[in-house]
Amino acid sequence: MKKKIVFLIRDLNYGGAERQLVTLVKALDKQYFDITVLCFYPSSLLSLDKDLKDNGIPIICLDKKGRWHLFGFFWDLLQHLQGIHPDILHGYIGIPNLITIFLKPFFPSTRMIWGIRSSNVESNFYDWLGSLLFQLECLLSRFADLIIVNSYAGRTYYLAHGFPANKMTVIPNGIDIELFKPDQKDRIKIRSSWGIYQDMILIGLVGRLDIRKDHPTFLKAAALLFEERQDIRFVCVGSGSEKYAQELYERANKLSISDQVIWVKACTDMPAIYNALDIVVSSSYTEGFPNVIGEAMACGVPCVVTDVGDSAWIVGDTDVVVPPKNPEALKNTMKKLIETIGIYGCDRTQIRQRIIDYFSVAQLALKTEAALLGLSHEFISK
């Protein structure tokens, strides 16, 4: 008999965690699982709804009105879940995780799973409500039946904050190697649309405009590198608050590299974006498992990363790993990689092969299926 599983997530807007949920849901074996995705908020125009619908995955949106729309929202959620009566309720990040615990008294036979997608979040990042919710997560984590973490760094961090070791398992993200792959036509098309000559070096930071991605360090490193080489251009791909975007534009202007930096909003054609780049940089000062690195490498693009989360493990090359918040080190490593590419060429096949070997969607699905089915068998045996 199929297991009914409901994934609970805030929304399906185009983000790393949301894309991983969609990737996982599409890959899970439908012989074993009857899947529904339940989201709190309606999605924007740039969302992942269509991908799920095209694959026959039901989506329920609760149309939450805002932060303080609580009782009506919870009642609607309860009604929908009673109609499904899932065997497994899988929260995805933060509040959806917490809600699974509040639902336990109503669904005593349902296994409650948490999805953790971050690591080493600085306390000053949270507002008072965020801080309270994190403390609640730490307190209530022992009531979850299983906690799936997407990075070893995340596991270490949450263990240090009181999460139960016996309920935590690490399942790294899966990268769709059929979607993310080298494509010379895409490279030419995107670079032409951006006005980038084919022999010009293009270095990109792909990620939402968020302070944790540390665009200022990337921009400073870019300015330092441009002082030494003028055959380079930079691109920042991602969306965020307009206020923060303006701050970054002003910073680029003060660093005198406004004409060298292209700003591109988040888009759905990410394989083409990666193929346009010669190097991808992840300058974050905190991460779990950054999808960007795996996706870029699957396209055969070399990456320079900060030593946070599981970034160093993903690239598997200490020569391209730098300390966070260190523009000089980032500049030097980018420069060295450019010179290496110029002298020896870029072995895109080898870069891509690491993702195929360690981080494929097939592995994500198999490990998740084993965890979910194992949890069900454990419950039956009790």
Number of C-alpha atoms within 10 A of each C-alpha: 7 11 17 17 21 23 22 27 24 21 22 27 18 20 18 16 23 19 17 19 21 18 20 22 20 18 18 19 14 12 9 13 20 18 23 21 22 22 22 20 18 18 17 12 9 14 18 20 21 13 14 18 11 9 11 12 18 15 18 16 17 19 15 18 13 10 6 8 11 12 9 12 17 16 11 15 20 16 12 14 17 12 8 13 17 22 20 25 27 25 26 24 18 19 17 20 25 23 17 24 23 13 17 16 10 12 20 10 14 21 21 26 26 28 23 23 23 22 23 17 15 10 10 9 11 13 10 10 9 15 14 12 16 18 14 14 21 18 13 16 23 17 17 20 18 22 25 22 25 26 26 18 22 23 26 16 18 21 14 12 14 15 21 17 14 10 16 21 17 17 19 26 28 25 28 21 21 11 14 21 22 24 15 11 11 17 19 16 14 17 19 13 8 12 9 16 13 12 8 13 18 21 23 24 27 27 26 20 21 15 13 16 19 19 24 17 20 25 26 20 21 25 23 18 19 19 9 10 12 11 12 18 21 25 20 22 19 18 20 13 10 10 8 14 16 11 12 17 16 13 17 21 14 11 14 13 21 17 10 18 22 15 17 14 13 19 13 11 10 17 19 23 22 29 27 29 24 21 24 24 23 28 31 26 21 24 25 25 27 26 23 21 24 29 24 30 32 32 28 28 25 26 27 27 28 24 21 24 26 21 27 19 15 21 21 12 12 12 13 21 22 23 15 19 17 16 22 17 16 29 23 16 19 23 16 14 20 19 12 12 15 10 9 8 10 17 12 16 15 14 21 23 16 18 25 20 9 15 22 20 24 17 19 22 21 16 14 19 18 11 16 20 15 12 18 16 11 10 13 9 7 5
